[in-house]
Amino acid sequence: MNIPALIASVGPLGTPELLVIFFIFVFTIILAIVPFWFICKKAGFSPWLSLLIIVPFGAIILPFLLAFMEWPALKSTDTNRV
């Protein structure tokens, strides 16, 4: 791996700029994961399912899974309604 060429390919971006880009990326990921974490937990699914947001196309798949799957949390309340 040619490290100087890799560094040169970054262009005029220095360390402060790269850190800002990194923190914006991390903030955006957290902002996307946290709501789905709570939705999955309240629906009765594993909250770790919200990490699917990080995977490409996961942000499209997860809402559809939550919309069309039966929620275990609702199953337990349905049995008490009889």
NORUR-V203566 format. One record per residue. N is the residue number from 1. RES is the residue in one letter. OMEGA is omega in whole degrees, -180 to 180 (NA if undefined). Layout:
n=N res=RES omega=OMEGA
n=N res=RES omega=OMEGA
//
This chain:
n=1 res=M omega=-178
n=2 res=N omega=-175
n=3 res=I omega=179
n=4 res=P omega=178
n=5 res=A omega=178
n=6 res=L omega=179
n=7 res=I omega=179
n=8 res=A omega=-179
n=9 res=S omega=178
n=10 res=V omega=178
n=11 res=G omega=-174
n=12 res=P omega=-179
n=13 res=L omega=176
n=14 res=G omega=-178
n=15 res=T omega=-179
n=16 res=P omega=180
n=17 res=E omega=179
n=18 res=L omega=177
n=19 res=L omega=178
n=20 res=V omega=178
n=21 res=I omega=180
n=22 res=F omega=-179
n=23 res=F omega=175
n=24 res=I omega=178
n=25 res=F omega=-180
n=26 res=V omega=179
n=27 res=F omega=180
n=28 res=T omega=179
n=29 res=I omega=179
n=30 res=I omega=180
n=31 res=L omega=179
n=32 res=A omega=-174
n=33 res=I omega=-172
n=34 res=V omega=179
n=35 res=P omega=179
n=36 res=F omega=176
n=37 res=W omega=-178
n=38 res=F omega=178
n=39 res=I omega=180
n=40 res=C omega=-179
n=41 res=K omega=-180
n=42 res=K omega=179
n=43 res=A omega=179
n=44 res=G omega=177
n=45 res=F omega=175
n=46 res=S omega=179
n=47 res=P omega=179
n=48 res=W omega=177
n=49 res=L omega=-180
n=50 res=S omega=178
n=51 res=L omega=176
n=52 res=L omega=179
n=53 res=I omega=-177
n=54 res=I omega=-177
n=55 res=V omega=176
n=56 res=P omega=-176
n=57 res=F omega=177
n=58 res=G omega=178
n=59 res=A omega=176
n=60 res=I omega=-175
n=61 res=I omega=-174
n=62 res=L omega=178
n=63 res=P omega=178
n=64 res=F omega=176
n=65 res=L omega=-179
n=66 res=L omega=-178
n=67 res=A omega=-171
n=68 res=F omega=176
n=69 res=M omega=174
n=70 res=E omega=-177
n=71 res=W omega=178
n=72 res=P omega=180
n=73 res=A omega=179
n=74 res=L omega=177
n=75 res=K omega=-177
n=76 res=S omega=178
n=77 res=T omega=179
n=78 res=D omega=-179
n=79 res=T omega=180
n=80 res=N omega=-176
n=81 res=R omega=-172
n=82 res=V omega=NA
//
